[in-house]
Amino acid sequence: MSSGNNNHWTGGNRIELLENGEQFFPRVFDAIRKARREVIAETFILFEDKVGLQLHAAMREAAQRGVKIDLMIDGFGSPDLSREFIEGLTLAGVKVRVFDPGQRFMGQRLNVFRRMHRKIVVVDGERAFVGGINYSADHLLDFGPKAKQDYAVELAGPIVGEIHQFVLRAIALGGKGASWFRRRLKLAPPVNQVRAGEADAMFVTRDNRRHTNDIERQYRAAIRAARRRIVIANAYFFPGYLLIKELRRAARRGVDVRLVLQGEPDMPIVKTAASMLYHHLLHAGVRIYEYCDRPLHGKVALMDDRWSTVGSSNLDPLSLSLNLEANVIVRDAAFNQVLWERMDRLMQHSCKQVEAADLASEWSGWRLVRSFFVFHILRWYPALLGRLPRHAPRLTPAEATDLASRRGSGRSDPAGGATRTEAA
């Protein structure tokens, strides 16, 4: 599923940062209810909880008054939606497509790699939402201590036309494997977009064919160009060797480099993996903050006073080498300032800064051995993971899969919230 992504700046956009489900869900559901022609949505996780049911209701209402609704969910991330939930959408006219639905073996899902991890909504080709927030109650503060901290953006302006073309192409190519078809695919012209603001934006995606490292390359280029500050807040942090090298170089030339990572992870291995890099980064002058209020799920960054990014891509092997991802990169001082204020507040009030002294008790011999292996893992894993089978996942109508024939084994709870987590 090629993105057709040209990685160019598009001017004249209005971009608003949305923090957590409290800001994101009302904005998306309202946009769907006000849609006139079309809604296209992609998500990795859709739970059948109070958030999923609100999305369900908004899409049904829009479809019943004639709006064309297309919903893509991932077969690994959203495997346990009930038959009633799916049929409630499809009977109203919503097209529900499953990205690479997988069969279970002895109750286990085997289709782990190369997932559709994007979170995108486009309404009438005029408004778009991109970020890291899934449709599940664990993105709301009332979920409790395990509620996720996360971000998305709402966009208006010419960049929405590019995102719209991308999601249309993703649908069209999902059921077609032939390169002949891909080369000759013609899409409807984009909705005419008028200027909505002053921000420049770039829509950048990652796939397993033509755009295997576009998001990582944009990160590295921005880090190289940074002269004053770099702040990266990322839930799953274990990037490749080249990105780590650029961070260390930036810190050594005097850039204020800060990482906001998980201190209360939803999966313990996440913190373990990131902490293996702490000595290496702290020694170069990188400052590390662990977010301790609850699990961090955000994937955001800012460089200097104008460059920022928000999206679905973690900085880990799955996002950088296997999954299908989407980020928006923004070049705008006002947006950068808003994101900086949110990150600064997090670091000041919700984080513990990791100091070299906190790690001093570790036996130096073991640290040297571990550093040797970590160095080589970071250096070679992008190439090694890239050799995994590159099957061509297809979009399958939900009614054609066994997805709707199962109730979730702990995943779906209409009265409450999700009880399992994914690297999302």
Secondary structure, 3 states (H helix, E strand, C coil): CCCCCCCCCEEEEEEEEEEHHHHHHHHHHHHHHCCCCEEEEEECCECCCHHHHHHHHHHHHHHHCCCEEEEEEECCCCCCCCHHHHHHHHCCCCEEEEECCCCEECCEECCCCCCECCCEEEECCCEEEEECCCECHHHCHHHCCCCCECEEEEEECHHHHHHHHHHHHHHHHHCCCCHHHHHHCCCCCCCCCCCCCCEEEEEEEECCCCCCCHHHHHHHHHHHHCCCEEEEEECCECCCHHHHHHHHHHHHCCCEEEEEEECCCCCHHHHHHHHCCHHHHHHHCCEEEEECCCCECCEEEEECCCEEEEECCCECHHHHHCCEEEEEEEECHHHHHHHHHHHHHHHHHCEEEECHHHHCCCCHHHHHHHHHHHHHHHHHHHHHHHCCCCCCCCEEEHHHCCHHHCCCCCCCCCCCCCCCCCCC
